[in-house]
Each structure stands twice: as C-alpha cells, then as structure tokens.
Amino acid sequence: MAVVAAACGGRAHPETAPAPAAATAAGAFDERTYLRLRMLMVPVAGVRPEQVHDSYAEARSGGRVHHAVDILAPRGTAVLAADEGRVLRLRRNTLGGITIYAVDPADRYVYYYAHLERYASALTEGAVVAKGQVIGYVGTTGDAPANTPHLHFQIMRRPNAARWWDGDPVDPTPYFALPGRATFGG
Ligand SMILES: [Zn+2]
C-alpha cells in the first residue's frame, strides 16, 4: 500500500472524479485520494469493476435519487466486504430488507449493503471484517424485485456516531479497484 501511495503522489485523477460535492469545507482531507487508496473490492463474488453499472444518479420511486449502485448476481451469490473495517449495525428495514452497515478502519465512511438473502453465519455487530470476507448473500429482501436479485451498495460519509445511517452519499463506482473474490468466511 505504501508503494501505491508513493506512486500516485497525490496527483488528481480527473478521469475518476466523483461529483463536485466531494470537496469538504475543511479542505485538508482529500476524499478522492483516501477512497482511491482504500482499493475497494466489488462486493459481489465474481464481478469485476468494469462490470458495475453506475446507477448512482438514477431516479427511484418517490422522487428519490438512487445514490448507490445495484450489482446484479444470481440469488445466493456471496456478498463480500468491500473494505476492511468492522460491522456497525445489522438492520432490517422496509426498503433495504436485510442490511449491513459497516465502517472503514478510520471510521470515515459507512458501507451499506442491502437486499441480502441472509447474513453470513456468525456475523455480528462490532465484528472486524477483512476485505473480501463473505458477509452475506445476494437476495431480494426489501423493495427489490423478486426476479432481480442484486446487491444495493452505498457509501456514505459518516456524519457522527448518533446518525450512522444518514451520511452524505458518495458514488462508489470510481473507487472499485479489485474484482469480487472471497478471501474467507461464509
Ligand atoms: Zn439500489
């Protein structure tokens, strides 16, 4: 990782630039560089970065904007941790169905995984996860169409501990660096 950081030298990569909202008021923290260096894995087994359709800005029901990506895969395909870190919450909700909220090692971002068929066995809140660890399985819980199993994956800036579900979204598509491949677990 240190070699990669040195090679990049902090230069801008406009070809992978996300929405302008990435700039922070503080200015000192470079979100694009940070997320690029996370080397995020596509969180579905067998899916490569270039296969992820960027549906971040698409409209959804009720006047909402998607602010996430949908990664289609057969029901039961392993869902993988996109980054190392830990499990923040395991929750069930109307839209997302069976979901996981996880955080990166520095607690800057929340990774949200939704529409799961089920969790990986023994997954618990607070558990440390490795990148590529099997954390669940693709399904259609929540408002996902029954005939279109997929993982709804979202990255949010973590606002503060009390509102862990409500951070500003970031388009994950430019930051997928590794193909989905299970390291262990399940
Ligand atoms: Zn979605």
Residues whose N, C-alpha, C, O or C-beta is under 5 A from the ligand:
A	BS01	ZN	A68 V69 D70 H152
